[in-house]
Amino acid sequence: EYTAELLKYEKDPEGTLTEHVVPDAQFELYKMAGETADPENDIQIGGTYQTDSTGKITVTGLTAGNYYFLEIQPSFGYDYDVVDGESVDKYYFTAAGDGKETILITAYNRRQLADLQITKTVSNRNGEAVTEMQAQTQFEFTVHFYDREGKEDKSVYTYLIDDMNPEEISSGDSIRLTHEQTAKIEHLPVGFSYTITETPVPGYTIHGENHSGTLVPEGMTAQFQNIYEEHMGKLILTKEVTGEEIDDTKEFAFTVTFSEQGDYPYSIYDADDHVVSTGKTTDGFAAFTLKHNERAEFLNLPAGITYTAVEVDADTDGYT
């Protein structure tokens, strides 16, 4: 009796042999009844065989004769090998002699490659058009690649932004995109997995799909949509005078100092919600006056900002 061992290796798409073995490829085994292969009339040995994690299939108990392994399904992410322009799905061997040595058969598959695209769009929650500043804001994406066994793949790949100026990228590197740009990472092995992590930008929430996954033959597109929602605060400072014979014309002086320097707009309103005056802070500071039942409203204040409001000369002229 004879023992046959098939070992499946990977070739790259150009046909260059690599050191990687190919698991999960499916074969049938036939003993030839004539001089040419004819699966319909040849004798099938066993059922379906599948390469193991080491790329091997071992069959024992064979009798003398001519055989071939017929590949019926390449592993995911692979194509049949090609020789002289013809697809190869049969691997022949002969069982002869004393049978003391295992018959070795080497088979091949070609790795499929696909592209991974990353798209970026920006929009405003309130429906307003994207501003020039928003359109020029760069968003950073960190990309990681993993092989079929889940180990990080540190190979060097090429990517293009809007099909221009190819750059190199490896697992753990970053890509920067602005509104409506697309990055295309080329020729990644099908069956490898990826994760893409966007660095958060204040004011934007991240939405989209396919931010992680496994490369399929038709490629993958990871969509990132950043929605801007204005997180601005408002400060309202009111003045109320109590007691007898209130003087509605008396002005009371105030200052407001914010923890962040900036030019923040404010308006003074009377009791009937009419605008009395407007202004802006200077380096986060404002000085103004209010009468009874007037109020000052400061707008467009960054979230988290703090302030100090002081009534100047509060305890004077009979007021406390």
PELIN-V211105 format. One record per residue. N is the residue number from 1. PHI is phi in whole degrees, -180 to 180 (* if undefined). Layout:
# PELIN-V211105
N_PHI ; N_PHI
This chain:
# PELIN-V211105
1_* ; 2_-124 ; 3_-120 ; 4_-117 ; 5_-129 ; 6_-99 ; 7_-124 ; 8_-101 ; 9_-113 ; 10_-95 ; 11_-114 ; 12_-76 ; 13_-59 ; 14_-86 ; 15_97 ; 16_-82 ; 17_-69 ; 18_-112 ; 19_-89 ; 20_-83 ; 21_-91 ; 22_-121 ; 23_-83 ; 24_71 ; 25_-82 ; 26_-106 ; 27_-135 ; 28_-118 ; 29_-118 ; 30_-127 ; 31_-102 ; 32_-71 ; 33_-90 ; 34_-135 ; 35_-87 ; 36_-124 ; 37_-71 ; 38_-150 ; 39_-55 ; 40_-72 ; 41_-114 ; 42_-74 ; 43_-92 ; 44_-80 ; 45_-105 ; 46_72 ; 47_-108 ; 48_-99 ; 49_-106 ; 50_-135 ; 51_-63 ; 52_-84 ; 53_-65 ; 54_-97 ; 55_79 ; 56_-111 ; 57_-130 ; 58_-121 ; 59_-124 ; 60_-114 ; 61_77 ; 62_-81 ; 63_-98 ; 64_-61 ; 65_150 ; 66_-101 ; 67_-133 ; 68_-155 ; 69_-87 ; 70_-105 ; 71_-78 ; 72_-104 ; 73_-158 ; 74_-63 ; 75_-63 ; 76_-57 ; 77_93 ; 78_-131 ; 79_-115 ; 80_-60 ; 81_-67 ; 82_-128 ; 83_-130 ; 84_53 ; 85_80 ; 86_-112 ; 87_-70 ; 88_-108 ; 89_-128 ; 90_-122 ; 91_-130 ; 92_-92 ; 93_-157 ; 94_-123 ; 95_-97 ; 96_-153 ; 97_88 ; 98_-83 ; 99_74 ; 100_-75 ; 101_-108 ; 102_-68 ; 103_-82 ; 104_-103 ; 105_-125 ; 106_-109 ; 107_-123 ; 108_-140 ; 109_-131 ; 110_-102 ; 111_-67 ; 112_-84 ; 113_-121 ; 114_-147 ; 115_-103 ; 116_-115 ; 117_-107 ; 118_-123 ; 119_-112 ; 120_-130 ; 121_-132 ; 122_-125 ; 123_-147 ; 124_-107 ; 125_-59 ; 126_-81 ; 127_86 ; 128_-71 ; 129_-66 ; 130_-66 ; 131_-78 ; 132_-62 ; 133_-65 ; 134_-64 ; 135_-65 ; 136_-96 ; 137_-68 ; 138_-93 ; 139_-114 ; 140_-102 ; 141_-126 ; 142_-104 ; 143_-115 ; 144_-125 ; 145_-119 ; 146_-136 ; 147_-79 ; 148_-64 ; 149_-90 ; 150_87 ; 151_-85 ; 152_-64 ; 153_-95 ; 154_-100 ; 155_-63 ; 156_-98 ; 157_-120 ; 158_-114 ; 159_-131 ; 160_-129 ; 161_-104 ; 162_54 ; 163_61 ; 164_-130 ; 165_51 ; 166_-60 ; 167_-129 ; 168_-95 ; 169_-147 ; 170_-126 ; 171_-56 ; 172_97 ; 173_-81 ; 174_-120 ; 175_-126 ; 176_-115 ; 177_-131 ; 178_-110 ; 179_-51 ; 180_69 ; 181_-91 ; 182_-132 ; 183_-104 ; 184_-120 ; 185_-92 ; 186_-97 ; 187_58 ; 188_-86 ; 189_-66 ; 190_-63 ; 191_97 ; 192_-75 ; 193_-111 ; 194_-148 ; 195_-135 ; 196_-125 ; 197_-119 ; 198_-93 ; 199_-74 ; 200_-61 ; 201_-118 ; 202_-52 ; 203_94 ; 204_-111 ; 205_-106 ; 206_-100 ; 207_-132 ; 208_140 ; 209_-153 ; 210_61 ; 211_-74 ; 212_-149 ; 213_167 ; 214_-117 ; 215_-66 ; 216_-110 ; 217_-56 ; 218_-82 ; 219_88 ; 220_-133 ; 221_-126 ; 222_-96 ; 223_-101 ; 224_-121 ; 225_-118 ; 226_-105 ; 227_-106 ; 228_-90 ; 229_-126 ; 230_-67 ; 231_-105 ; 232_-111 ; 233_-101 ; 234_-137 ; 235_-114 ; 236_-117 ; 237_-119 ; 238_-113 ; 239_-123 ; 240_-131 ; 241_-112 ; 242_-118 ; 243_117 ; 244_-90 ; 245_50 ; 246_-69 ; 247_-92 ; 248_-70 ; 249_-97 ; 250_-70 ; 251_-100 ; 252_-115 ; 253_-88 ; 254_-134 ; 255_-129 ; 256_-131 ; 257_-123 ; 258_-99 ; 259_-72 ; 260_-116 ; 261_-67 ; 262_179 ; 263_-101 ; 264_-100 ; 265_-74 ; 266_-144 ; 267_-134 ; 268_-104 ; 269_-117 ; 270_-90 ; 271_-65 ; 272_-97 ; 273_66 ; 274_-88 ; 275_-75 ; 276_-89 ; 277_-161 ; 278_-135 ; 279_-171 ; 280_-137 ; 281_-70 ; 282_-117 ; 283_53 ; 284_82 ; 285_-124 ; 286_-141 ; 287_-127 ; 288_-160 ; 289_-124 ; 290_-132 ; 291_-100 ; 292_-54 ; 293_69 ; 294_-92 ; 295_-143 ; 296_-113 ; 297_-119 ; 298_-101 ; 299_-115 ; 300_58 ; 301_-88 ; 302_-61 ; 303_-59 ; 304_93 ; 305_-68 ; 306_-114 ; 307_-147 ; 308_-131 ; 309_-109 ; 310_-130 ; 311_-91 ; 312_-78 ; 313_54 ; 314_-65 ; 315_-94 ; 316_-138 ; 317_56 ; 318_85 ; 319_-105 ; 320_-125
